[in-house]
Amino acid sequence: QDTLQKEYTRFGKTQITEAVARYLYKLMAYKDEYEVARLHTRPEFHDALGDEFGMKAKIKYMLHPPMLRALGLKKKIGFGRWFEMGYAILKRMKFLRGTPIDVFGYVHVRRVERQLPNLYRAMIAECLENLHEADYDKALKLAQLPDMIRGYEDIKLRNVEEFWLEVEKIGLTTVRPS
């Protein structure tokens, strides 16, 4: 609220604040394994599958667990309908998220996802510190850059790298992780 008021008082606009609210939420609301489990255990998910393919359709969940990745397995493996119990258990284990015993948290993409919101906040704070009217559009573009961070795993990591390249093009380099 304070940032919104300051932006409006200085520039008569609120676009940067609105963009920051939208994209900070986007960075914080990534889909990790716990969220995927929650979504797959919702009744609406099963209803949609039944509507689309019939209630007796054979289901195969194609997964690439981090433990198997660590052992060098490059391809996804298929799990049948029995794995829905695994999703139900995983959904209830979300309290492990971000703790030292979160086995999914050690994967590089998860560490990057956890860093991004704080790095984005620092980037925006640095940008807004001495913002002038002439730089407003540049700052707005910077605030909107997280929109390009999409996908899962390697695709997401490539998009994060592209994000940082765009940040550098805009001229902000002090917040990028080493």
C-alpha positions in Angstrom: 0.0 0.0 0.0 2.8 2.4 0.9 4.7 1.7 -2.3 1.5 2.2 -4.3 0.9 5.6 -2.7 4.5 6.7 -3.2 4.5 5.7 -6.8 1.2 7.5 -7.4 2.3 10.6 -5.6 5.6 10.8 -7.5 4.4 9.8 -11.0 0.6 9.8 -11.0 0.7 6.1 -12.0 0.6 2.7 -10.3 1.7 0.3 -13.1 5.0 -0.6 -11.5 3.4 -1.5 -8.2 0.7 -3.5 -9.9 3.3 -5.4 -12.0 5.4 -6.1 -8.9 2.4 -7.5 -7.0 1.5 -9.7 -9.9 4.9 -11.0 -10.7 6.1 -11.4 -7.1 3.1 -13.6 -6.6 4.0 -15.5 -9.8 7.5 -16.2 -8.5 6.2 -17.3 -5.1 3.5 -19.6 -6.4 5.6 -22.1 -8.4 4.4 -25.7 -8.7 6.6 -28.0 -6.8 6.0 -31.7 -6.2 3.8 -31.0 -3.2 1.6 -28.6 -5.2 1.3 -31.1 -8.1 0.3 -33.8 -5.6 -2.4 -31.5 -4.2 -3.7 -30.8 -7.7 -3.8 -34.4 -8.6 -5.8 -35.4 -5.5 -8.5 -32.9 -6.1 -11.9 -34.4 -7.1 -12.1 -31.9 -10.0 -9.0 -33.4 -11.5 -10.5 -36.9 -11.5 -13.9 -35.6 -12.8 -12.2 -33.9 -15.7 -10.3 -37.1 -16.6 -13.5 -39.1 -16.4 -15.3 -36.6 -18.6 -12.5 -36.5 -21.2 -11.5 -40.2 -21.3 -14.2 -42.2 -19.5 -14.2 -43.5 -15.9 -12.4 -46.7 -16.9 -9.5 -45.0 -18.8 -6.1 -46.3 -17.9 -4.0 -43.7 -16.2 -0.3 -43.5 -16.3 1.6 -40.8 -14.4 4.9 -40.0 -16.1 7.4 -38.9 -13.4 11.1 -38.2 -13.0 11.8 -38.4 -9.2 14.9 -36.6 -8.0 16.3 -39.8 -6.4 16.3 -41.5 -9.8 17.7 -38.4 -11.4 20.6 -38.5 -8.9 21.2 -42.1 -10.0 21.5 -41.0 -13.6 18.1 -42.0 -14.9 17.4 -39.5 -17.7 13.8 -40.6 -18.7 10.5 -40.4 -16.9 9.0 -43.6 -15.6 5.3 -44.5 -15.7 3.2 -45.1 -12.6 -0.3 -46.5 -12.7 -3.4 -45.5 -10.9 -2.0 -47.0 -7.7 0.3 -44.0 -7.5 -2.7 -41.8 -6.5 -2.0 -43.1 -2.9 1.5 -41.7 -3.3 0.1 -38.3 -4.3 -2.2 -38.4 -1.3 0.7 -39.0 1.0 2.9 -36.4 -0.7 0.1 -33.8 -0.4 0.1 -34.2 3.4 3.9 -33.8 3.5 4.0 -30.3 2.3 5.0 -29.2 5.8 8.5 -30.5 4.8 8.7 -27.8 2.1 11.9 -25.7 2.6 13.2 -27.8 5.5 16.4 -29.8 5.6 14.5 -33.0 5.1 12.6 -31.8 2.0 14.1 -34.3 -0.5 12.8 -32.2 -3.4 14.4 -29.0 -2.1 17.9 -30.1 -3.0 17.2 -30.2 -6.7 18.8 -27.2 -8.4 15.6 -25.9 -10.0 13.9 -25.8 -6.5 16.8 -23.9 -5.0 16.5 -21.3 -7.9 12.8 -21.1 -7.4 13.2 -20.3 -3.7 15.8 -17.6 -4.4 13.9 -15.8 -7.1 11.3 -13.9 -5.0 14.0 -12.3 -2.7 16.2 -11.5 -5.7 13.3 -9.9 -7.4 12.5 -7.8 -4.4 16.1 -6.7 -4.2 16.1 -5.9 -7.9 13.0 -3.8 -7.7 14.1 -2.0 -4.5 17.4 -1.1 -6.2 15.5 0.1 -9.3 13.0 2.2 -7.4 15.6 3.7 -5.0 16.4 6.7 -7.3 13.7 6.3 -10.0 13.1 9.3 -12.2 10.2 9.9 -14.7 12.6 9.4 -17.6 13.3 5.8 -16.4 9.7 4.9 -15.5 9.1 2.7 -18.7 12.4 0.9 -18.1 11.5 0.2 -14.5 8.1 -1.1 -15.6 9.7 -3.4 -18.1 12.0 -4.7 -15.4 9.0 -5.3 -13.1 7.3 -7.3 -15.8 10.3 -9.5 -16.7 9.3 -12.5 -14.5 6.5 -13.2 -17.0 9.1 -14.9 -19.1 10.0 -17.4 -16.4 7.8 -20.4 -17.4 8.1 -24.1 -17.7 9.5 -26.9 -15.6 12.9 -28.2 -14.8 15.5 -27.4 -17.6 13.0 -25.3 -19.6 12.4 -23.1 -16.5 16.2 -22.9 -15.8 16.8 -21.7 -19.4 14.1 -19.1 -19.0 15.6 -17.9 -15.7 18.9 -17.5 -17.5 17.2 -15.5 -20.2 15.5 -13.4 -17.5 18.9 -12.4 -16.0 20.2 -11.6 -19.5 17.2 -9.2 -20.0 17.9 -7.7 -16.5 21.5 -7.0 -17.6 20.3 -5.4 -20.9 18.1 -3.1 -18.8 21.3 -2.2 -16.9 20.7 -3.8 -13.5 23.4 -6.3 -12.5 24.0 -6.1 -8.8 21.3 -8.6 -7.6 22.1 -11.5 -9.9 23.2 -14.6 -8.0 26.8 -15.8 -8.7 
